[in-house]
Amino acid sequence: ERGPKENLKYIPFYSGRTYDYSVVYPGPNLNMIVGANGTGKSSIVCAICLGLAGKTAILGRGDKVGLYVKRGCHKGFIEIELYKSGGNLVINREIHVENNQSLWMLNGRHCNQKTVEEEVKALRIQVSNLCQFLPQNVVKEKASFLEKAKQRNERNKHDVNRYYEKKRHLDVIELLEKKKPWVEYETTRTELEGVKKERDEAKRQLSALKQAQAPMLRKIQLIDNQLKPTEAQIKAKTVAIKEASLKCKQKQDQLDRKHKEIEDIKQTQRLKQMEEEDHQKRISNTRLTIEDLKAELAKVGDQPDVTPRINEVNVELRRIQVERAKIEGEKSDLRREKDNIYAESRMLEKKLNDMNNMMNAKEEKLRGRHRDTYTALMWLRQNRQLFSGNVHEPMMLVINVKDHRFAKYVENHISFHDLRAFVFQRKDDMERFMTEVRDKMNLKVNSISAPEDSCSKRPPSRNIESLRRFGFFTYLREMFDAPEEVMSYLCHQYRVHDVPVGNEQTKSMIRTVIEEPYLRVFYTTEERYTLKRSFYSNKISTSNSAVHPSQYLTITVDAEEKRQLEQQMKTCESKLRDIDERMKALQKEATALDRRDNELLAEKKQLSELKGKKRQLEQKISTKQDSLRQMEQNVIDLQKIEEETKEKIAAVNSQKVTILRAKLTMEKVYLALETVGLTAEKTKLENDCREGASELKTTDVRQKCGRLDQRKVQLTEQCKGLLKRAKTICRMQPDESLPEDLRNAFSNLPDTLDEIDAMLNEERSRAECFTGLSENVVDEYNRREQEIKHLEKDLEDKSNALNAYRQNISEAKERWLNPLKQLVEQINGKFSDFFRSMQCAGEVDLHSENEEEYDKYGIRIRVKFHSSTQLHELTPYHQSGGERSVSTMLYLMALQELNRCPFRVVDEINQGMDPVNERRVFDIVVRTACKETTSQYFFITPKLLQNLQYAEEMTVLCVHNGAHMLPPNQWDEKAFIRRCLQRKARA
């Protein structure tokens, strides 16, 4: 039908997914496409999307266009005619399976895909806009890397700051090392100037002394001349006196020696007397000792024999030695066993840490993909005691794929909503959990209650051995492990126990495989196949999609192995505790044996001493008696010694008389008197000479001048060397003066060597604290410094442009935001009216956390389906699936008069609705879509309620599929209606 609206005229199908050939003639208003599941209703949706150059991604049934061609055919054909004032557009697309390429024609002329896209866009058709085109299985995902980008910018900031801090200390050290030789030079130069001044002063003093001492020197010379004859006389007299004195001294020495000889004789006598007295004392003491030993021997003789007891002690000591050796051997064995168990424990701990690290990696992936679920997970781990039944963490954390190659099948088969779902054994636990995390914490989480009767052990429809000829090697359930409740849910909901997995052999014989009964879903190496059997003709339709690589389940942790490792760890810890206890007990036994051993050794020593005491006493008595006899034989005769002493003294006295008879000459006396007179005269002259002692000062000053001259030469050479060294360190030329910048820098540093050394030590200590700053850090910093300079320049330019943009944005915002708000208010009005007509409430508003973040603007839909609840935001978690479908459909209705588009496609929107809501929505769709001003609608549904209200403007397209269907060119609609009326009349 041609009319004033832009709409789809007809859609012929050639070799499509379900049909060999079919033509659809839609009406201008509401097109109700009805047909059972598997008959090919969604093929119409696919044809519209692909024929209008839409992306395969929005269909969710395969990413390759060749997958939409009927199985067994090499190519498929789509033709769509679009109404357009001035002449309709006819678009043809021929799809080739082999290379996934398409040939396009526009109004009978070959063209490229871009030309078709431009023509479709010109008609305001947006196949990718979900407000116009809503297929099944659409998943919207977004990922943000803004936080990581910000962190990269701050990565090396700390090292750069530390580098600058170290550089400041190194600069100060460099300046100090440059100034230090200059200070050394200046110190030496100052000392040289002082030496020069001191030398000049000494020369001046020497000159003054020489002038003042001239008269005194003359007087001293005169006294010397007078003293010379007297000194000669004194010397002669002194010689004579010495000779006489020598003779007298010789005689006196002879007398002294005789006196000494007499004293020696007397001393010898005294020593003999003392020796005899000691000898008698020793004899007396020895006799007393012998008596004491005999008394002790008499006592020992009365003691019993200790030999038997010593033998008993020896036997017990040998037993203790054997016990100690046994304990040491056992302790050594325990130590070796402990070392082995400890090594095993370390190995087990490493394996467990590796497993825990893999679990942490899974959790990090979960946090990156869905932060709300991760937050709820952390809450659950802290509040697990609130639940009475088993509560399992999100499936993606507890599912453990046995081989990482199997992960893609499991992950493709289970939706992400369920992979991140918490699984509960009890429904009341699930309700309590959702109340806490969803209602109170406002987190978007998904939870599942496991079936009351476990399904985890359900057998497959057919034994896997019967399918091996097709390349099937296992069922999906056997590819992974999971807790009881999780596996029960997956068997119940996803029938993982009945989904076989095949290989390339399965792919090569796919036509045979799809004819097998009982197969509904199966996998080959790279594809998933879904088979649907028609209720009418029993003919099978197939759909397939690519198996995408796994994102979450490739990280495999064998739960049973982990449990066994943890049990082994506990066993090791228990064994180590047992060994420690045994070691303590053995050590206690060893300590008791040591104590007993010491007691026995002490007793044995005492007994041994007692046994040998009698023999020792007898030996001692015999020895003492021998000693006594020898001492009694060696008694000294004191009377005889006294007589010999008297005779020796008399002889010495006779020799002394002879010496005294010799007379001394009086010459010694005269010489002595004369010497005294001469000595007095000499002393007087010496006193006169002391007045000229000032000459010594002159000598000292002269010597001082010599020392200062030497020091001056030494310091001059030292100054030259220090100046040369200072200029070399500062990289100066020999004739160059100190630069102004160094002079200014030196002015802020200490001026003494001690202060410079102290500051150098402090700065070096601080610089050494900055470790880990290699040249690579410095080079990296310098390179980034250059980049920063360029960035700063760019930033300045961007800032200037930004200011201009902000002004323009502010003006554009007023022109854009106000009309947008008015538009949303109009949508809200329509949306609220629809909900009021259903005795419910709903509203739409423009929502953004920050008005300046334009990319985060969005439409917020809030609905209320029950009078006892409040308005809640429309989310995948709070409302049921049917309530979400109702809200989505009514929102599309509210858009129809505001968002002008040629046609809309809605595929199975009533799935999941309860009968009341489905009837209400159908009435609204019919009432709204059949107005003259509305867009063309394609409403696809597998079922309809009874006694619905239909409108004349509707077009009902019934989709049938079966082995006995007539070809489209032989179908006679009028004859079909006539036969139906006749059958009804007969009934």
PyMOL commands that set and color helices and strands:
alter all, ss='L'
color gray80, all
select helices_A, chain A and resi 41-51+56-58+65-68+113-122+146-153+157-212+214-300+307-369+371-382+384-386+395-398+404-413+416-419+427-440+464-470+476-479+484-494+496-498+504-508+510-513+559-633+638-660+667-690+695-729+740-747+753-768+775-837+854-856+881-895+915-929+968-970+973-986
alter helices_A, ss='H'
color red, helices_A
select strands_A, chain A and resi 11-14+21-24+30-34+75-82+89-96+101-106+109-111+133-134+391-392+400-401+422-424+447-449+474-475+480-481+500-501+521-523+527-533+540-546+841-847+858-864+872-873+903-907+936-941+955-958
alter strands_A, ss='S'
color yellow, strands_A
deselect
rebuild
show_as cartoon
